[in-house]
Amino acid sequence: MPKNAAKAYADKTFKKIMAAKVYCVHLVSQLGYDILFQDVDVIWYKDPLSWFHNASNPYYDFDMYYQDDGNHGLYYAPYSANTGFYFIRNNPETQYFFNSLLMNGDLIISTSSHQIALISLLNEHTSMYGLKVKIWERNLDEFPGGYTFHHKKDYMKKLVKNEVEPYIFHMSWYVICICKMIVYYCICLKHMYTNHTRSRSLLLLSDTLYCIGQKIRMIKYYSMNN
């Protein structure tokens, strides 16, 4: 596992991190557990497990659940599944799927994408092995992501004002982590002002600006020494 962050999309470190995302999920799957996987750019507003474990949910009988990436390019066809937040029910079909994904690790290296490799196998396993996959519609209010942030401004304004309460918000579609931190700072600070004291809000502001400053210094360091 790399000790440092990737310096660019698809560099050697990035590819190793993408492969690691397969290894960890495969191990948990083989142990017989359900899996809720998420990247670090996800905020929980409510416990999403309550949605997945609700037997009265009309979508309860699926094996896998993914956000729609929003990018419907050919390389993501036909599912356009986003791999930054997903839920897996443990059963023989999903165990076999992640074992197959592990065995196709060379596809991750050749495409520089864990997401492209996974989507290609989704197509195969739904057709041949009966795997049941649910891709949430990209305008679904309960599980918004980067597509919502960029294309549904009215919804984002309601989110900042606490007028809607999704289960999670996934800040996908942003390559630069500083931008993600600023977006989350704005959302969280508004939430703190609405629900807590002003002093705690200012503490959050201070912590966030410190983290952003540290990240900027790290980028400057890498720029000067590489």
N, C-alpha and C positions, 0 to 999 in steps of 0.2 A: 504494500500500500504506500503510495507516495507521501512523503512528509510535507511537501510544499504544494502550493496551489499551482494549477496550470497557468502558464504565461499567455497562452493563446488557445483559441478553439482548435481542437483536433491535433494539438501537439502530443508528444509522447506521454507526458504526464496526464493530459486529458483522457487519452485512450485507456490508460491504466485505471483511472478513476471510474470510467464507464464500465470496464470489465469488473471492477470491484462491486459495482451495483448489482451485477448478476450473481457473483459468488455469495454475497451475504443473503440474498433472497433465496437462492437455491438451498443453502444450508438450513434455513428456517423451514422451508417447505418440506424438506426431507425429514425433519423432526416431527411433522404432522400438525403444525400450527397454521391457523389463519394468519394472513399478513396484511398489515396496513403499512405501506411504504410511502415515504415522502421525502422530498428534498428539504433543505433548510429554509427555503423561501416561501414557507407555508405558514399562515396564521390560522389558529383555531378560534372560532367564535363560539362553537358548540362542539360537543364530543361527536365526531362523525361516526364512531363505532355504533352509536345508537341507531343511526340510519341503516347501517349494514346488517345489524342484528335484529331488526324489527321484522318479524315473520309476516306481519300484515302489509308490509311494503310491497306494492305491485311488482317491483323489480328484484324481489328477494331471491328468486331462483337462479340467478346468474352465477357463474363461477368467477368472473373477473369484472372489475369496474374501473374505467379510466375516464379522465377528462378528455374532451375533444381538444386537440392541440390548437385548433383554429387555423393552422396551416394545412391546406388541403393539396399540397404539391404531390406530384406523382410518386416521389420517393417515400411518402407517408401513406400511400393508398393501400388498401381501401379504408382503413380504420381511422387514421390520423389520431392515434392514441397518444396522449401525453404521458410520459413515464416519470413525471415529477411528483405525482400523487395518485396512488391506486390501491385497491383492496382486492385480496385474493382469498377465496374460500378454499380450504385445504381438502382435496379429494384426489383420486388417482389421475384425473385428467390434468389438474393444475400441477401436480408433482411431475408428471411426464413432460408437461410444457416447459417447466423451468430446467429440467434435466436436458431437454433438447436445446434450450437457449444456451446452457453452459457448454454443450458439445459444439455449438456453432459460434464459439468465441472468436474464431477467425473473421467472421462476418462483422463483428464490432470493430476489429482492427482495420479491416479493409474499407469500411464505410465511415470510420471515425464517429460512430453513433450507436449507442446502446438502444436508442429509440427505433431507428430504422430496422435493426436486427430483430427486435421484439415484434414489431408490426408485421414483418414478413412472415414470422412464425405464427402469429395470430391467424393469418389467412389460411395457412396450412392446417392448423389444428382444429379450427372451427369446421373446416370442410371435411377433414378425414377422420377426426376423432371425437366429434360431438362436443367440443369445448364451447361453452356458452359465455359470450363476451358482451358486456354492456358498455357502450360509449355514450357518455352523457352528451346531450345536445349542447352546443357551445353557448347558447343563450340561457342555459339553466341557471336560475337565480340561487339555488342552494349551494352550488359548487363553482363559483366564478374563478376565472384565471386571467391570464394576460390578454386574451381576446376581449374580455369584458372591460379591462382597464383601458384599452386603446379604442374600443368601438362603442361602448355603452356608457357615455359620460353621465347621463341622467342617473343610471344605477350607481355609479361611483360616488356621485354627490350624495345620494341617499345613504350609501354605506358610511361615508365620512360623518354624516349627521346622525348615524345610528337609527335610521328610519327603516332599514332592512337588516336582517340577521341571518346571514348564510351560515352553513356549517364551517366552511373554511374559505380562505382567500389565498390563491396561489399566484405569486408574482412571477409568472413565466413570461417569456417574450422579452426579457431584458438581459442583455449580455453582460453589462457592466454592473457589478455588485453594488457600487456606490449609489447608482440610481435606484436600485431596489431598496437600499437602506433609507434613502431620502423619502421614497414613497411610503414605506412602512412607518417612518418617523411621523409623517403627516397624518396618517390614519390613526396611529396609536396615540399621538398627542391629543388629537381631537377627542378620542375615546376617553382619555384620562381627564381632560377638562370637563367632559360631560358627566363622568361617573365618579370622579375622585377629587382630591384637593388640588389647588393650584401648585402647592409646594411639590407634590409628587409629580405633577406635569413638568415642572421645571427641572426636576431631577432626571426624568426621562429624556428631556431635551439635552441636558448636559452629557449624559451617558452616550446618547446617539451621536452628538457632534464629536465627542472624543473618539468614538469608533470610526467615524468617517475620516477624521484627521489622521488616525493611525493608518487607515487604508491608503490614503493619499501619500503619506510618507513612504509606505511600502512600495507603491507604484513608482515613486520617484527613485527609490533605491534601486529597483530592478532596471529602470531605464538608464541609470548612470553606470550600472555595473554589468550590463549585457549588451 
